[in-house]
Amino acid sequence: MDNKITLQSLQALRGVGAVAVVVFHALSLHPFFNFRAGAAGVDLFFVISGVVMYLSLRNNASPFEFLKRRFIRVVPMYWIATTLAAVYFYARYPDMTPSTEHIVRSYLFAPPPPGYQMPLLYPGWTLNYEIFFYAILGTLLVTKRLAAALTICVIAALGSLTNVVPAITGVYYFNQIILEFAAGMLVGMAIRHGYRPKKLEGFIYLTLSVMLFAVHNHYKPEGVLAWGVPSVLMVVGALAFESSKAVTNRICQLIGSASYSIYLFHALAIWLVDWFWHTPRGVSAVLFAIALSVVGGVVAHFLMEKPLLRLMLGWNRGDTTAASPSQASP
């Protein structure tokens, strides 16, 4: 698994996932329509992350080298965004400042303390699972060629245990959502072995994906089956349109490239709109928050994310795979 495969369709889907999450959260300002399916951008990121991690694995990769590159790719930008979140809470809510434990756990990708459901920067909850995925895969790299297969098995086991072992129900990392990483790795395995859907086949997968998202958006189910299955179908279906203009156009690829920054900083953009929008919040506030999130994320991508990667990885060895929230992805 040494030949790197780059897929523009995955980059485009990163952008789709990031914008979907932005719209979902921006609607908290004025929920004028139901877009619960926007939350599935996270599930899409997790599937893409599994695909990208499988395709980027090298047979001679060491656990230390893998984890170092993942740290560089994900952690500095997240720490910057988390620091800005702390500044925001201290400035806006001086009488209800975050606890030191909450801040420290957020920086360390640890489960939030009792009484809190999210890290200080709420998109960070997905990165807690992303880092967990990296830790499993990185550790199992000691097995060389068996690492990917063993990672899929371990994640499948951990994600399924809550159904058969009631005692671990509610344990933070034993969450079925991690099954989406394993699903993505299986898709990556198929891609590595030459699978590409024909356009008709891809169109069918994409149509089914959108239909499932629409049905689940209306009937409000939860869990991996509701959002993970259509996310897998969307990833597989998009492969059939790798060379289409809808995928390869500059704006689509730019938003995909900036998806990690958009995902990290969109909460700050929405909070600022909530703080400073003095007139009654309506559709215009939501649209402004979406625009500020996307534009702000793109600016952060160029002014912070890319320079940091160049500095830490080197000009000629830069890791250009987006994380996102995953790795994708968030």
Secondary structure, DSSP 8 states (H G I E B T S, - for coil): --S----HHHHHHHHHHHHHHHHHHHTTS---S--GGGGGHHHHHHHHHHHHHHHH--TT--HHHHHHHHHHHHHHHHHHHHHHHHHHHHHH-TTS---HHHHHHHHTT----TT-SS-SSTTHHHHHHHHHHHHHHHHHGGGGGGHHHHHHHHHHHHHHGGGT-GGGTT-TT--GGGHHHHHHHHHHHHHHTT----HHHHHHHHHHHHHHHHHHHHH---SHHHHHHHHHHHHHHHGGGTTSHHHHSHHHHHHHHTHHHHHHHHHHHHHHHHHH--S---HHHHHHHHHHHHHHHHHHIIIIIHHHHHHHH-TTS------TTT----
